Structures are given as structure tokens and as C-alpha cells.
Amino acid sequence: MTQVNNPLHGIKLEDLLTDLVEHYGWEELGTRIDVRCFNHDPSIKSSLRFLRKTLWAREKVEYLYLKMNKLPLPARKPRDDHYQASDKSLRAASNRQTTHSADNSDADNQLNTNIWGS
């Protein structure tokens, strides 16, 4: 059994979406998950069509459903580039530090002297 630990096992996407709409309403759902099918002329049918084709949107809807029902949340999936979204600030700081130290290096100064003269 591969679905033993899956809290969404046996729940149809249509039932999941209907519960979210009943709980939040289309307007609130559209602000929480910003997709066109929730914000412009929303309907269950159009939303189901979109969510079945678009994995990232479906994952957000499933996550919101789990959170709404206080069910166990899925573990964060590692990204292809081997860092989590929370690492973004660390990466930005590292890039700033690398860029700043590269600006002051002797090799860059020598390169600029060769290009622009002394």
C-alpha cells in the first residue's frame, strides 16, 4: 500500500474544491491562491479542468485543503537546484558578499587597468 500515509487518499478533487469554496468562497480562495480560474468567472468545472492540467496549482489547493482541515502537511520536496525556498535569503546574502568581494579584488583592478588605462 503506497497511499497509507497520504491524507488525501480517497478524496476526489471535485469534493476537495467544493469544500474549499464552501469554507472560503471564491473571492477568498482567489486571494489565497492567485489563479485566473478562481478570480475571473469562477466555476467548479473550469477550476477542475485547470487543476488537473497544472500541477503547481493543484499542489497549492491540496495544501490549503490540508491546512483548512488540520491534517498532516506533506514534507517539503527538494527542488531540482538542491535548495529550498527558505534558502533564498541565504543565497542572496551569499551572492552580495561574493559580488562585493569580487569588486575589490586585485584581478578586477588589473583587468580594469588593461581596459581603461591607468
C-alpha positions in Angstrom: 0.0 0.0 0.0 1.7 3.2 -1.1 -1.2 5.5 0.0 -1.2 4.6 3.7 0.3 7.9 4.8 -1.5 10.1 2.2 -4.3 12.1 4.0 -5.8 13.0 0.6 -6.2 9.3 -0.5 -9.8 8.7 -1.5 -10.8 12.3 -1.7 -11.8 13.4 -5.2 -10.5 16.7 -6.5 -14.1 17.9 -7.0 -15.0 17.2 -3.4 -11.8 18.9 -2.2 -12.5 22.0 -4.3 -16.2 22.1 -3.3 -15.2 22.0 0.4 -12.7 24.9 -0.1 -15.3 27.0 -1.9 -17.9 26.4 0.8 -15.4 27.3 3.5 -13.6 30.3 1.9 -15.8 31.4 -1.0 -14.4 32.1 -4.5 -13.2 35.6 -3.6 -11.1 34.5 -0.6 -9.9 31.4 -2.4 -8.7 33.7 -5.3 -6.8 35.9 -2.9 -5.1 32.9 -1.2 -4.3 31.1 -4.4 -3.9 33.7 -7.2 -5.0 31.8 -10.3 -7.4 33.1 -13.0 -9.9 30.3 -12.7 -10.6 31.4 -9.1 -10.6 35.2 -9.8 -12.4 35.6 -13.2 -15.8 34.0 -13.7 -15.0 31.1 -11.3 -16.8 27.7 -11.6 -16.1 24.2 -10.3 -15.9 22.9 -13.9 -13.3 25.4 -15.2 -11.3 25.1 -12.0 -11.2 21.3 -12.1 -10.0 21.5 -15.8 -7.2 23.9 -14.8 -6.1 22.0 -11.7 -5.9 18.7 -13.5 -3.5 20.2 -16.0 -1.4 22.4 -13.7 0.5 20.5 -11.0 1.8 23.6 -9.1 -1.7 25.0 -8.7 -3.2 21.6 -7.7 -0.4 21.3 -5.0 -1.4 24.7 -3.6 -5.1 23.7 -3.5 -4.3 20.4 -1.8 -2.0 22.1 0.7 -4.7 24.7 1.5 -7.3 21.9 2.0 -4.9 20.0 4.3 -4.3 23.2 6.3 -8.0 24.0 6.5 -8.9 20.6 7.9 -5.8 20.5 10.2 -4.5 17.3 8.5 -0.8 16.4 8.4 1.0 18.6 5.9 3.3 17.0 3.3 7.1 17.2 3.7 8.8 19.8 1.6 10.0 18.5 -1.7 13.7 19.2 -2.6 14.0 21.4 -5.7 16.0 20.4 -8.8 18.6 23.0 -7.9 19.1 21.5 -4.4 17.9 24.3 -2.3 14.6 25.1 -0.6 12.6 28.3 -1.0 13.7 29.3 2.5 17.3 29.3 1.4 16.6 32.3 -0.9 17.7 34.9 1.6 20.8 33.0 2.4 21.6 32.7 -1.3 21.0 36.4 -1.8 23.3 37.3 1.0 26.0 35.0 -0.3 25.7 36.5 -3.8 26.0 40.0 -2.4 29.1 39.0 -0.4 30.7 37.3 -3.4 29.9 40.3 -5.6 31.2 42.8 -3.1 34.5 40.9 -2.5 34.9 40.4 -6.3 34.7 44.2 -6.8 37.6 44.8 -4.5 39.9 42.0 -5.9 43.3 42.9 -7.4 42.5 40.8 -10.5 39.5 43.0 -11.3 41.5 46.2 -10.7 44.3 44.8 -13.0 41.7 44.0 -15.7 40.2 47.4 -15.5 43.6 49.0 -15.8 44.2 47.0 -19.0 40.9 48.1 -20.4 40.8 51.7 -19.4 44.4 52.5 -18.9 46.0 53.7 -15.6 
